[in-house]
Amino acid sequence: MKKKSRVTKKVKKTTKKLEADNNKSLYLCSLEHHEGDWVAYVVRAIKVSDLLFSSDDDELQLRQVAYKAGVDLPGSVSCGVLGSQILFAGGLKPSVPGGIGAVTSKEAVWHRGVYGFETDPNKREQDDDIITKMDASLLAAKFYPLTVELGGKLYTISRKRVGDPSQFEVFDPKVGRWLALPQPPFFQVNSRYCIHAPFAYAIAGTKMFVSHDKSIVLDLPADDRKKIMFTYSAYRSTRLRVYLMSLDDNQESITQIGCLKPPMWPCELGAAAASDLVHLGGQKACIVITHFILPPGEGPINEPGTHKTRGVALPFQFEFDSTKDKKNCFTLQFMPPRIFKYRTNPSVYPNPERVGCFAL
């Protein structure tokens, strides 16, 4: 019997500053709901260096960098990245927060449009905040789809089975159109997995792993057959879970190597209700919490208007050395919580939906 390698974890909480790419920004993409069943797509940003290196007394304010609103825009969209573009894809009307009830509504109208915003000012035709519709539309409906770039192509897959195939598509910029991909087994009719949707996805190389917790998979520089995966769920746990993934040609394995408690944020913000995991570059990542559950009577009034919205970033740096002392050695350092805020646009209902978070 092959002896399992021992795993050691050295977990530290520290105020040590992390090195960051000064050119990167953290982009927060929101879906804002308005009276009259119309929505707005909004992109806000903050420099990663400001987020990491500011003092505790600094007031971190997200700036609005892109905006598009209208009665023709659907809700239940999600965002992805293609190169330096942020894309809004999928969705349906009526525009109901979370898509609750809209999927099964007889009045549901699914949309196949894809909208993009160029984050690189050198690639824009003009210096503005316009979110424009792409020429190519999706082949089929998507509910809060995952949209991810792999090998220069854009893949999108619905988080829940809706209607007929294709739930899985690919866009090749050289061809300029979307192409259908085989239906994943967990979306097959009468599949036992469908009852557990909506799904979350983790991309490792050219492979896709399906779960229910937000995840990111990062490379390990010493071994291209091994990856490290972080998962965090604001609903199911308050722990950052860490897994070692071995992607051999004929067999994959996933082993948990850590279950860590992040530093706490100010209790007056409430419990986390929505979160993302974002890769900041290298061996640095961040938990971003954008929605909190407050006790009754303490949250924003459920009326349209300009509301102050706050979020928390929990940056961390990690190291993994499988050769040190012939053991798998994992270390992780958290920074203190970083509080950021922004104000919603006029006539917006409180608690806008977070539909994407990226470092570009």
JONORLIN-V516218 format. One record per residue. N is the residue number from 1. PSI is psi in radians with two decimals (NA if undefined). OMEGA is omega in whole degrees, 0 to 359 (NA if undefined). Layout:
# JONORLIN-V516218
{{N & PSI & OMEGA} {N & PSI & OMEGA}}
This chain:
# JONORLIN-V516218
{{1 & 2.33 & 181} {2 & 2.27 & 182} {3 & 2.29 & 180} {4 & 2.43 & 178} {5 & 2.47 & 181} {6 & 2.43 & 181} {7 & 2.22 & 176} {8 & 2.55 & 181} {9 & 2.21 & 174} {10 & 1.85 & 185} {11 & 2.19 & 182} {12 & 2.52 & 169} {13 & 2.18 & 188} {14 & 2.82 & 176} {15 & 0.17 & 180} {16 & 2.34 & 180} {17 & 2.53 & 177} {18 & 2.49 & 174} {19 & 2.43 & 183} {20 & 2.71 & 174} {21 & 1.94 & 185} {22 & -0.30 & 182} {23 & -0.18 & 183} {24 & 2.61 & 172} {25 & 2.64 & 173} {26 & 2.11 & 182} {27 & 2.24 & 177} {28 & 2.09 & 183} {29 & 2.26 & 185} {30 & 2.65 & 171} {31 & 1.92 & 184} {32 & 2.28 & 181} {33 & 2.43 & 181} {34 & 2.88 & 173} {35 & 2.54 & 177} {36 & 0.36 & 176} {37 & 0.76 & 171} {38 & 2.67 & 188} {39 & 2.95 & 175} {40 & 2.44 & 171} {41 & 2.18 & 185} {42 & 2.36 & 175} {43 & 2.20 & 177} {44 & 2.75 & 187} {45 & 2.77 & 172} {46 & 2.49 & 178} {47 & 2.37 & 178} {48 & -0.67 & 179} {49 & -0.66 & 177} {50 & -0.67 & 181} {51 & -0.66 & 185} {52 & -0.67 & 193} {53 & -0.01 & 178} {54 & 2.74 & 178} {55 & 2.89 & 181} {56 & -0.39 & 182} {57 & -0.22 & 181} {58 & 2.45 & 177} {59 & 1.95 & 183} {60 & 2.04 & 184} {61 & 2.17 & 174} {62 & 2.44 & 176} {63 & 2.47 & 178} {64 & 2.21 & 182} {65 & -0.25 & 179} {66 & 2.59 & 184} {67 & 2.41 & 172} {68 & 2.30 & 182} {69 & 2.75 & 176} {70 & 2.78 & 180} {71 & -0.28 & 181} {72 & -0.17 & 181} {73 & 2.37 & 179} {74 & 2.85 & 169} {75 & -2.96 & 179} {76 & 0.63 & 177} {77 & 2.88 & 171} {78 & 2.88 & 183} {79 & 2.66 & 174} {80 & -3.09 & 184} {81 & 2.35 & 172} {82 & 1.83 & 185} {83 & -2.06 & 177} {84 & 0.19 & 179} {85 & 2.45 & 170} {86 & 2.28 & 186} {87 & 2.39 & 171} {88 & 2.20 & 186} {89 & 2.70 & 174} {90 & -2.77 & 174} {91 & 3.03 & 181} {92 & 2.88 & 170} {93 & 2.55 & 9} {94 & 2.66 & 184} {95 & 1.60 & 183} {96 & 2.30 & 178} {97 & 2.22 & 181} {98 & -0.04 & 182} {99 & 0.25 & 185} {100 & 2.08 & 179} {101 & -0.37 & 184} {102 & -0.59 & 184} {103 & -0.71 & 183} {104 & 0.03 & 181} {105 & 2.46 & 177} {106 & -0.35 & 180} {107 & 0.07 & 183} {108 & 2.31 & 176} {109 & 2.02 & 182} {110 & 2.48 & 181} {111 & 2.54 & 183} {112 & 0.15 & 181} {113 & 2.71 & 177} {114 & 2.25 & 183} {115 & 2.49 & 185} {116 & 2.65 & 174} {117 & 2.22 & 179} {118 & 2.03 & 182} {119 & -0.36 & 181} {120 & 1.94 & 182} {121 & -0.41 & 179} {122 & -0.25 & 180} {123 & -0.07 & 179} {124 & 2.58 & 176} {125 & -0.51 & 176} {126 & 2.76 & 184} {127 & 1.52 & 180} {128 & -3.09 & 183} {129 & 0.56 & 186} {130 & 2.33 & 170} {131 & 2.08 & 188} {132 & 2.68 & 179} {133 & 2.34 & 178} {134 & 2.73 & 181} {135 & -0.67 & 184} {136 & 2.29 & 178} {137 & 2.72 & 177} {138 & 2.71 & 178} {139 & -0.54 & 186} {140 & 2.94 & 183} {141 & 2.61 & 177} {142 & 2.41 & 179} {143 & 1.96 & 183} {144 & 1.02 & 188} {145 & 2.64 & 165} {146 & 2.29 & 177} {147 & 2.04 & 188} {148 & 2.55 & 179} {149 & 2.28 & 176} {150 & 2.16 & 177} {151 & 0.59 & 179} {152 & 0.02 & 177} {153 & 2.74 & 183} {154 & 2.13 & 180} {155 & 2.49 & 177} {156 & 2.44 & 181} {157 & 2.40 & 182} {158 & 2.59 & 177} {159 & -0.07 & 179} {160 & 2.48 & 181} {161 & 2.19 & 178} {162 & 2.21 & 176} {163 & -2.57 & 183} {164 & 2.87 & 175} {165 & 2.74 & 15} {166 & 2.27 & 174} {167 & -0.22 & 187} {168 & 2.16 & 183} {169 & 2.85 & 177} {170 & 2.47 & 177} {171 & 2.14 & 178} {172 & 1.97 & 181} {173 & -0.47 & 180} {174 & -0.54 & 179} {175 & -0.61 & 178} {176 & 0.35 & 178} {177 & 2.86 & 179} {178 & 2.50 & 179} {179 & 2.48 & 181} {180 & 2.50 & 175} {181 & 2.80 & 180} {182 & 2.52 & 181} {183 & 2.19 & 178} {184 & 2.60 & 184} {185 & -0.52 & 182} {186 & -0.06 & 175} {187 & 0.08 & 179} {188 & 2.58 & 179} {189 & 2.34 & 180} {190 & 0.25 & 176} {191 & 2.43 & 180} {192 & -0.26 & 181} {193 & -0.45 & 186} {194 & -0.49 & 182} {195 & -0.25 & 181} {196 & 0.02 & 179} {197 & 2.77 & 7} {198 & 2.70 & 184} {199 & 2.86 & 165} {200 & 2.69 & 185} {201 & 2.59 & 173} {202 & 2.25 & 182} {203 & 2.18 & 178} {204 & 1.81 & 184} {205 & -2.09 & 177} {206 & 0.26 & 183} {207 & 2.60 & 181} {208 & 2.27 & 176} {209 & 2.44 & 186} {210 & 2.32 & 178} {211 & -2.83 & 179} {212 & -0.05 & 179} {213 & 2.53 & 175} {214 & 2.32 & 186} {215 & 2.67 & 166} {216 & 2.53 & 179} {217 & 2.21 & 184} {218 & 2.64 & 180} {219 & 2.64 & 170} {220 & 2.08 & 188} {221 & -0.45 & 185} {222 & -0.33 & 186} {223 & 1.95 & 182} {224 & -0.10 & 176} {225 & -0.08 & 179} {226 & 2.51 & 177} {227 & 2.83 & 174} {228 & 2.32 & 183} {229 & 2.32 & 175} {230 & 2.39 & 175} {231 & 2.54 & 178} {232 & 2.31 & 179} {233 & 2.17 & 177} {234 & -0.35 & 183} {235 & -0.70 & 191} {236 & -0.37 & 185} {237 & 2.80 & 173} {238 & 0.36 & 183} {239 & 2.56 & 170} {240 & 2.00 & 182} {241 & 2.46 & 185} {242 & 2.34 & 182} {243 & 2.51 & 171} {244 & 2.17 & 180} {245 & 2.24 & 174} {246 & 2.08 & 186} {247 & 1.21 & 175} {248 & 2.90 & 185} {249 & -0.71 & 187} {250 & -0.01 & 184} {251 & 2.41 & 174} {252 & 2.56 & 176} {253 & 2.58 & 179} {254 & 2.12 & 182} {255 & 2.22 & 178} {256 & 2.27 & 180} {257 & 0.02 & 179} {258 & 2.57 & 174} {259 & 1.74 & 195} {260 & 2.54 & 178} {261 & 2.01 & 179} {262 & 2.82 & 175} {263 & 2.62 & 182} {264 & 2.58 & 174} {265 & 2.98 & 181} {266 & 2.29 & 186} {267 & -0.41 & 181} {268 & -0.25 & 177} {269 & -0.43 & 181} {270 & -3.10 & 179} {271 & 2.60 & 181} {272 & 2.40 & 179} {273 & -0.36 & 178} {274 & 2.40 & 185} {275 & 2.86 & 175} {276 & 2.73 & 169} {277 & 2.22 & 186} {278 & 2.30 & 175} {279 & 2.15 & 182} {280 & -0.10 & 182} {281 & 2.51 & 180} {282 & -2.33 & 180} {283 & 0.79 & 180} {284 & 2.43 & 180} {285 & 3.14 & 186} {286 & 2.36 & 167} {287 & 2.21 & 179} {288 & 2.08 & 181} {289 & 2.17 & 188} {290 & -0.03 & 181} {291 & 2.36 & 184} {292 & 2.67 & 176} {293 & 2.03 & 180} {294 & 2.67 & 176} {295 & 2.67 & 179} {296 & 2.34 & 179} {297 & -0.18 & 182} {298 & -0.18 & 180} {299 & 3.08 & 178} {300 & 2.57 & 179} {301 & 2.52 & 184} {302 & 1.02 & 179} {303 & 2.61 & 178} {304 & 2.68 & 180} {305 & -3.08 & 179} {306 & 1.89 & 183} {307 & 2.49 & 174} {308 & 2.15 & 181} {309 & 2.35 & 181} {310 & 2.67 & 177} {311 & 2.99 & 182} {312 & 2.35 & 172} {313 & 2.32 & 180} {314 & 1.47 & 183} {315 & 2.66 & 175} {316 & 2.78 & 177} {317 & 2.47 & 184} {318 & 2.81 & 174} {319 & 2.50 & 177} {320 & 2.16 & 182} {321 & 1.83 & 182} {322 & -0.12 & 182} {323 & -0.27 & 184} {324 & 2.06 & 179} {325 & 0.49 & 179} {326 & 0.54 & 178} {327 & 2.75 & 171} {328 & 1.99 & 185} {329 & 2.13 & 182} {330 & 2.27 & 175} {331 & 2.62 & 181} {332 & 2.40 & 179} {333 & 2.18 & 174} {334 & 2.57 & 167} {335 & 2.87 & 175} {336 & 2.71 & 179} {337 & 2.49 & 176} {338 & 2.10 & 181} {339 & 2.25 & 175} {340 & 2.84 & 181} {341 & 2.86 & 173} {342 & 2.88 & 178} {343 & 2.36 & 180} {344 & 2.85 & 180} {345 & 2.76 & 179} {346 & 2.58 & 178} {347 & 0.30 & 180} {348 & 2.45 & 172} {349 & 2.66 & 182} {350 & 2.88 & 178} {351 & 1.13 & 176} {352 & 2.61 & 179} {353 & 2.33 & 173} {354 & 2.09 & 185} {355 & 0.11 & 178} {356 & 2.60 & 178} {357 & 2.15 & 188} {358 & 2.69 & 171} {359 & 2.02 & 183} {360 & NA & NA}}
